[in-house]
């Protein structure tokens, strides 16, 4: 698709120029010179930066009264561009330099991103193979074994103790039992 940059000549009066201040393209484009008054000469010039990738066949153009003329801006193929984006100025002059307008032109060769197609099956929950993950009971086994050993040691200490040691042993047995129950519910 070729884009068009419209430039109006003599619309607001003799030797006036009306053009956008910015223009973006990704390839060749046309400068359409539209004359709304007396016949005029128009000069187009690409600055040094734009001249790296673009060119104008002829820079001086005569536009008859109430007519339009398209001027093709040729652009080198994208792989030959020195940078991802090129910014420069297109100078539009009429009345032999009496009226000058600059258009900031940006060429962007950033590749368009193609839409990513997502498989509808990815939105459904996936079935997991139970044989590939260890069961919860096997993961809890070391904790249960350690809790049982702690409980047996606490009971042994309680049997051999007397007085205050007996009370402390009872608390140790109770704590060991609570740890075993908590491990069972947390990991089971």
Buried (B, 14 or more C-beta within 10 A) or exposed (E): EEEEBBBBBBEEEEBBBBBEEEBBBBBEBBBBBBBBBEEBEBBBBBBEBBEBBBBBEEBEBEBEEEEBBEBBBEBBEBEEBEEEEBBBBBBBBBBEEEBEBBBEBBBBBEEEEEEEEEEEEEEEEEEEEEEEEEEEEEEBEEBBEBBEEBBEEBBEBBEEBEEEEEEBBBEBBEEBBEBBEEBEEEBE
